[in-house]
Amino acid sequence: MTDLATALTNGADLKTWVLVIVGNVFIAVLAIRMLGHYAKREWGDMVTSFIGAVILAGIIYFPDGFITLLKTLWQKVI
């Protein structure tokens, strides 16, 4: 419980804590959907769910690196 109390006193820690919890829920939902697509042999939908899960994992576990990647891509476009 002390980790939660510490996270609530600092906004950055709270953001990280919420991002990890919510992100893991979304990844679990995508994994369950992928299992259903695999069972039905819907390969395109399964691959799409996998790509979404990989992107979401990158956002959750490496937010600074993901922001740097987006900035780099944006600079290349402009």
C-alpha positions in Angstrom: 0.0 0.0 0.0 2.9 2.4 0.5 3.6 2.4 -3.2 0.1 3.6 -3.9 0.4 6.3 -1.2 3.7 7.4 -2.7 2.1 7.5 -6.1 -0.7 9.7 -4.9 1.6 12.3 -3.5 3.5 12.8 -6.7 1.7 13.5 -10.0 4.3 11.9 -12.2 4.3 8.7 -10.2 0.5 8.6 -10.3 0.5 9.1 -14.1 3.0 6.2 -14.5 1.0 4.0 -12.1 -2.3 4.6 -13.9 -0.8 4.2 -17.3 0.6 0.8 -16.4 -2.6 -0.4 -14.8 -4.9 0.7 -17.7 -2.4 -0.3 -20.3 -2.1 -3.8 -18.9 -5.9 -4.1 -19.0 -6.0 -3.1 -22.6 -3.2 -5.6 -23.5 -5.1 -8.3 -21.7 -8.2 -7.5 -23.7 -6.3 -7.5 -26.9 -4.7 -10.9 -26.0 -8.1 -12.4 -25.4 -9.4 -11.0 -28.7 -6.3 -12.5 -30.4 -7.1 -15.9 -28.9 -10.6 -15.7 -30.3 -9.4 -14.7 -33.7 -6.9 -17.6 -33.7 -9.7 -20.0 -32.7 -11.9 -18.8 -35.6 -8.9 -18.7 -38.0 -9.3 -15.0 -38.6 -5.7 -14.4 -39.4 -6.0 -10.8 -40.6 -7.8 -9.7 -37.4 -5.3 -11.6 -35.3 -2.4 -9.8 -36.9 -4.1 -6.4 -36.5 -4.8 -7.1 -32.8 -1.1 -8.1 -32.4 0.2 -4.9 -34.0 -2.2 -2.9 -31.8 -0.9 -4.7 -28.7 2.8 -4.0 -29.7 2.1 -0.3 -30.2 0.2 -0.1 -27.0 3.0 -1.9 -25.1 5.5 0.6 -26.5 3.4 3.5 -25.3 2.9 1.9 -21.8 6.4 0.6 -21.1 8.5 3.1 -23.0 6.6 6.4 -23.1 9.6 8.7 -23.4 11.0 6.6 -26.3 7.7 6.6 -28.0 7.4 10.3 -27.7 10.9 10.7 -29.2 9.9 8.4 -32.0 6.8 10.4 -32.8 8.8 13.7 -32.7 11.4 12.2 -35.1 8.7 11.0 -37.5 7.0 14.4 -37.4 10.2 16.2 -38.2 10.8 13.8 -41.1 7.3 14.6 -42.5 7.8 18.3 -42.2 
